[in-house]
Amino acid sequence: MLLIGILFLGYGISLCILERIQWYRIVWFLVGGGLLLCAVVPGIPKWIRTIFVLAAIGILLLITCMSILNLLTIRNGMGKAADVILVLGCKIGSRGFHMRAQAAASYLRHMPDAKVICCGGQGSDEPCTEAEQFAREIKATGIAEERILQEGASVSTSENIRNSLPMISDLKQPVGIVTSDYHLFRSVAIAKKQGLPNAFGIPSGSVWFYVPDYTLREALACIKGLLKKEL
């Protein structure tokens, strides 16, 4: 209990120092701090200890289940070909952004007839739309400009896909969804829900340290999406 509490709390603190504070990250602090207190403070009722232990187990189960779903999505997409791929928006300048751009460019080099729809609007701290920056980075790898389309008005995964639909001539054709590996299952599920029945995932890399946190976020987002009937 002491070790897991220290790991959870330390991980939450590290995330906030290295990146930024986000609402869902409070779980690392609450569960980690609770386990730590239960381990070092005598006299805490057994039922309180049980709650924090079950919460920690629940977090680990969510991360494990979401990881399995993402791996299955990657496996299902292996070897599939598409004439259109979507690269989903990501914060400009982040490692994830560059990895998605590289994954899209790599796919386009292997599929010379395919086109890419670059997605993402402009955040308050971004110099241009994410779609525009994606287009620049992909073009810089040698991909012809006429193969690159832009959807620069969206601010979420759901909008990335919805706003791209008018640019796809046949919605029943296979469409590749380029995004971070931890984000694949939810992205493909949203794409299928919005009218792309043959969507499949094309994974880009991710920074290993953030994977547990981002995977937990995806699990919570999937639960929210199911409740809102977005998946």
Contacts in CASP RR format, 6 or more apart in sequence:
PFRMAT RR
TARGET T0000
AUTHOR 0000-0000-0000
METHOD contacts of the structure
MODEL  1
MLLIGILFLGYGISLCILERIQWYRIVWFLVGGGLLLCAVVPGIPKWIRT
IFVLAAIGILLLITCMSILNLLTIRNGMGKAADVILVLGCKIGSRGFHMR
AQAAASYLRHMPDAKVICCGGQGSDEPCTEAEQFAREIKATGIAEERILQ
EGASVSTSENIRNSLPMISDLKQPVGIVTSDYHLFRSVAIAKKQGLPNAF
GIPSGSVWFYVPDYTLREALACIKGLLKKEL
1 35 0 8 1.000
1 38 0 8 1.000
1 39 0 8 1.000
1 49 0 8 1.000
1 53 0 8 1.000
2 35 0 8 1.000
2 36 0 8 1.000
2 39 0 8 1.000
2 40 0 8 1.000
4 32 0 8 1.000
4 35 0 8 1.000
4 56 0 8 1.000
5 31 0 8 1.000
5 32 0 8 1.000
5 33 0 8 1.000
5 34 0 8 1.000
5 35 0 8 1.000
5 36 0 8 1.000
5 39 0 8 1.000
5 56 0 8 1.000
6 32 0 8 1.000
6 36 0 8 1.000
7 32 0 8 1.000
8 28 0 8 1.000
8 29 0 8 1.000
8 31 0 8 1.000
8 32 0 8 1.000
8 33 0 8 1.000
8 35 0 8 1.000
8 56 0 8 1.000
8 59 0 8 1.000
9 28 0 8 1.000
9 29 0 8 1.000
9 32 0 8 1.000
9 33 0 8 1.000
9 36 0 8 1.000
10 28 0 8 1.000
11 28 0 8 1.000
11 212 0 8 1.000
11 213 0 8 1.000
12 25 0 8 1.000
12 28 0 8 1.000
12 29 0 8 1.000
12 213 0 8 1.000
13 29 0 8 1.000
14 209 0 8 1.000
15 25 0 8 1.000
15 28 0 8 1.000
15 210 0 8 1.000
15 213 0 8 1.000
16 25 0 8 1.000
18 209 0 8 1.000
19 210 0 8 1.000
22 217 0 8 1.000
24 216 0 8 1.000
24 217 0 8 1.000
24 220 0 8 1.000
25 213 0 8 1.000
27 55 0 8 1.000
27 59 0 8 1.000
27 216 0 8 1.000
28 213 0 8 1.000
30 55 0 8 1.000
31 52 0 8 1.000
31 55 0 8 1.000
31 56 0 8 1.000
31 59 0 8 1.000
32 52 0 8 1.000
32 56 0 8 1.000
34 52 0 8 1.000
35 52 0 8 1.000
35 53 0 8 1.000
35 56 0 8 1.000
37 44 0 8 1.000
38 44 0 8 1.000
38 48 0 8 1.000
38 49 0 8 1.000
38 52 0 8 1.000
59 216 0 8 1.000
62 216 0 8 1.000
62 219 0 8 1.000
62 220 0 8 1.000
63 212 0 8 1.000
63 215 0 8 1.000
63 216 0 8 1.000
63 219 0 8 1.000
65 219 0 8 1.000
66 182 0 8 1.000
66 185 0 8 1.000
66 215 0 8 1.000
66 216 0 8 1.000
66 218 0 8 1.000
66 219 0 8 1.000
66 222 0 8 1.000
67 182 0 8 1.000
67 215 0 8 1.000
69 185 0 8 1.000
70 181 0 8 1.000
70 182 0 8 1.000
70 183 0 8 1.000
70 184 0 8 1.000
70 185 0 8 1.000
70 215 0 8 1.000
70 218 0 8 1.000
72 185 0 8 1.000
73 184 0 8 1.000
73 185 0 8 1.000
73 188 0 8 1.000
73 200 0 8 1.000
73 201 0 8 1.000
74 181 0 8 1.000
74 184 0 8 1.000
74 201 0 8 1.000
74 203 0 8 1.000
76 200 0 8 1.000
76 201 0 8 1.000
77 200 0 8 1.000
77 201 0 8 1.000
77 202 0 8 1.000
80 174 0 8 1.000
80 176 0 8 1.000
80 200 0 8 1.000
81 111 0 8 1.000
81 114 0 8 1.000
81 174 0 8 1.000
82 111 0 8 1.000
82 114 0 8 1.000
82 173 0 8 1.000
82 174 0 8 1.000
82 175 0 8 1.000
82 176 0 8 1.000
82 200 0 8 1.000
83 111 0 8 1.000
83 113 0 8 1.000
83 114 0 8 1.000
83 115 0 8 1.000
83 173 0 8 1.000
83 174 0 8 1.000
84 114 0 8 1.000
84 115 0 8 1.000
84 116 0 8 1.000
84 117 0 8 1.000
84 167 0 8 1.000
84 168 0 8 1.000
84 173 0 8 1.000
84 175 0 8 1.000
84 176 0 8 1.000
85 104 0 8 1.000
85 107 0 8 1.000
85 108 0 8 1.000
85 114 0 8 1.000
85 115 0 8 1.000
85 116 0 8 1.000
85 117 0 8 1.000
85 175 0 8 1.000
85 176 0 8 1.000
85 177 0 8 1.000
85 178 0 8 1.000
85 202 0 8 1.000
86 116 0 8 1.000
86 117 0 8 1.000
86 119 0 8 1.000
86 160 0 8 1.000
86 161 0 8 1.000
86 164 0 8 1.000
86 175 0 8 1.000
86 176 0 8 1.000
86 177 0 8 1.000
86 178 0 8 1.000
86 191 0 8 1.000
87 100 0 8 1.000
87 101 0 8 1.000
87 103 0 8 1.000
87 104 0 8 1.000
87 116 0 8 1.000
87 117 0 8 1.000
87 118 0 8 1.000
87 119 0 8 1.000
87 134 0 8 1.000
87 138 0 8 1.000
87 178 0 8 1.000
87 179 0 8 1.000
88 100 0 8 1.000
88 119 0 8 1.000
88 120 0 8 1.000
88 157 0 8 1.000
88 160 0 8 1.000
88 161 0 8 1.000
88 177 0 8 1.000
88 178 0 8 1.000
88 179 0 8 1.000
88 183 0 8 1.000
88 187 0 8 1.000
89 97 0 8 1.000
89 100 0 8 1.000
89 119 0 8 1.000
89 120 0 8 1.000
89 121 0 8 1.000
89 130 0 8 1.000
89 131 0 8 1.000
89 134 0 8 1.000
89 154 0 8 1.000
89 160 0 8 1.000
89 179 0 8 1.000
90 96 0 8 1.000
90 97 0 8 1.000
90 100 0 8 1.000
90 130 0 8 1.000
90 179 0 8 1.000
90 180 0 8 1.000
91 97 0 8 1.000
91 126 0 8 1.000
91 130 0 8 1.000
92 126 0 8 1.000
92 127 0 8 1.000
92 128 0 8 1.000
92 130 0 8 1.000
92 133 0 8 1.000
95 206 0 8 1.000
95 207 0 8 1.000
96 180 0 8 1.000
96 204 0 8 1.000
96 205 0 8 1.000
96 206 0 8 1.000
96 207 0 8 1.000
97 130 0 8 1.000
97 133 0 8 1.000
97 134 0 8 1.000
98 137 0 8 1.000
99 180 0 8 1.000
99 204 0 8 1.000
99 205 0 8 1.000
99 206 0 8 1.000
100 134 0 8 1.000
100 178 0 8 1.000
100 179 0 8 1.000
100 180 0 8 1.000
100 204 0 8 1.000
101 134 0 8 1.000
101 137 0 8 1.000
101 138 0 8 1.000
102 137 0 8 1.000
102 141 0 8 1.000
102 204 0 8 1.000
103 178 0 8 1.000
103 202 0 8 1.000
103 203 0 8 1.000
103 204 0 8 1.000
103 205 0 8 1.000
104 116 0 8 1.000
104 118 0 8 1.000
104 134 0 8 1.000
104 138 0 8 1.000
104 178 0 8 1.000
104 202 0 8 1.000
104 204 0 8 1.000
105 137 0 8 1.000
105 138 0 8 1.000
105 141 0 8 1.000
105 142 0 8 1.000
105 143 0 8 1.000
107 114 0 8 1.000
107 116 0 8 1.000
107 178 0 8 1.000
107 202 0 8 1.000
108 114 0 8 1.000
108 116 0 8 1.000
108 138 0 8 1.000
108 143 0 8 1.000
108 147 0 8 1.000
109 141 0 8 1.000
109 143 0 8 1.000
114 147 0 8 1.000
115 147 0 8 1.000
115 148 0 8 1.000
115 149 0 8 1.000
116 138 0 8 1.000
116 143 0 8 1.000
116 147 0 8 1.000
116 148 0 8 1.000
116 149 0 8 1.000
116 178 0 8 1.000
117 149 0 8 1.000
117 150 0 8 1.000
117 151 0 8 1.000
117 164 0 8 1.000
117 167 0 8 1.000
117 168 0 8 1.000
118 130 0 8 1.000
118 131 0 8 1.000
118 132 0 8 1.000
118 134 0 8 1.000
118 135 0 8 1.000
118 138 0 8 1.000
118 148 0 8 1.000
118 149 0 8 1.000
118 150 0 8 1.000
118 151 0 8 1.000
118 152 0 8 1.000
119 130 0 8 1.000
119 131 0 8 1.000
119 134 0 8 1.000
119 151 0 8 1.000
119 152 0 8 1.000
119 154 0 8 1.000
119 160 0 8 1.000
119 161 0 8 1.000
119 163 0 8 1.000
119 164 0 8 1.000
120 129 0 8 1.000
120 130 0 8 1.000
120 131 0 8 1.000
120 134 0 8 1.000
120 151 0 8 1.000
120 152 0 8 1.000
120 153 0 8 1.000
120 154 0 8 1.000
120 155 0 8 1.000
120 160 0 8 1.000
121 129 0 8 1.000
121 130 0 8 1.000
121 131 0 8 1.000
121 152 0 8 1.000
121 153 0 8 1.000
121 154 0 8 1.000
121 155 0 8 1.000
122 128 0 8 1.000
122 129 0 8 1.000
122 130 0 8 1.000
122 152 0 8 1.000
123 130 0 8 1.000
123 155 0 8 1.000
126 133 0 8 1.000
127 133 0 8 1.000
129 150 0 8 1.000
129 152 0 8 1.000
130 152 0 8 1.000
131 150 0 8 1.000
131 151 0 8 1.000
131 152 0 8 1.000
132 150 0 8 1.000
132 152 0 8 1.000
134 150 0 8 1.000
135 145 0 8 1.000
135 148 0 8 1.000
135 150 0 8 1.000
138 148 0 8 1.000
139 145 0 8 1.000
139 148 0 8 1.000
149 167 0 8 1.000
151 160 0 8 1.000
151 163 0 8 1.000
151 164 0 8 1.000
151 167 0 8 1.000
152 163 0 8 1.000
153 159 0 8 1.000
153 163 0 8 1.000
154 160 0 8 1.000
154 162 0 8 1.000
154 163 0 8 1.000
157 179 0 8 1.000
157 183 0 8 1.000
157 186 0 8 1.000
157 187 0 8 1.000
157 190 0 8 1.000
158 190 0 8 1.000
158 194 0 8 1.000
158 230 0 8 1.000
161 177 0 8 1.000
161 187 0 8 1.000
161 190 0 8 1.000
161 191 0 8 1.000
161 194 0 8 1.000
161 196 0 8 1.000
162 194 0 8 1.000
165 171 0 8 1.000
165 194 0 8 1.000
165 195 0 8 1.000
165 196 0 8 1.000
168 175 0 8 1.000
168 196 0 8 1.000
171 195 0 8 1.000
171 196 0 8 1.000
171 197 0 8 1.000
172 197 0 8 1.000
172 198 0 8 1.000
173 198 0 8 1.000
174 198 0 8 1.000
174 199 0 8 1.000
174 200 0 8 1.000
175 191 0 8 1.000
175 196 0 8 1.000
175 198 0 8 1.000
175 199 0 8 1.000
175 200 0 8 1.000
176 199 0 8 1.000
176 200 0 8 1.000
176 201 0 8 1.000
176 202 0 8 1.000
177 184 0 8 1.000
177 187 0 8 1.000
177 188 0 8 1.000
177 191 0 8 1.000
177 199 0 8 1.000
177 200 0 8 1.000
177 201 0 8 1.000
177 202 0 8 1.000
178 201 0 8 1.000
178 202 0 8 1.000
178 204 0 8 1.000
179 187 0 8 1.000
179 201 0 8 1.000
179 202 0 8 1.000
179 203 0 8 1.000
179 204 0 8 1.000
180 203 0 8 1.000
180 204 0 8 1.000
180 205 0 8 1.000
180 206 0 8 1.000
180 214 0 8 1.000
181 203 0 8 1.000
181 204 0 8 1.000
181 205 0 8 1.000
181 206 0 8 1.000
182 206 0 8 1.000
182 211 0 8 1.000
182 214 0 8 1.000
182 215 0 8 1.000
182 218 0 8 1.000
183 214 0 8 1.000
183 218 0 8 1.000
184 201 0 8 1.000
184 203 0 8 1.000
185 218 0 8 1.000
185 222 0 8 1.000
186 218 0 8 1.000
186 221 0 8 1.000
186 222 0 8 1.000
186 231 0 8 1.000
187 201 0 8 1.000
188 199 0 8 1.000
188 200 0 8 1.000
188 201 0 8 1.000
189 222 0 8 1.000
189 231 0 8 1.000
190 230 0 8 1.000
190 231 0 8 1.000
191 199 0 8 1.000
192 199 0 8 1.000
193 230 0 8 1.000
193 231 0 8 1.000
206 214 0 8 1.000
222 231 0 8 1.000
225 231 0 8 1.000
END
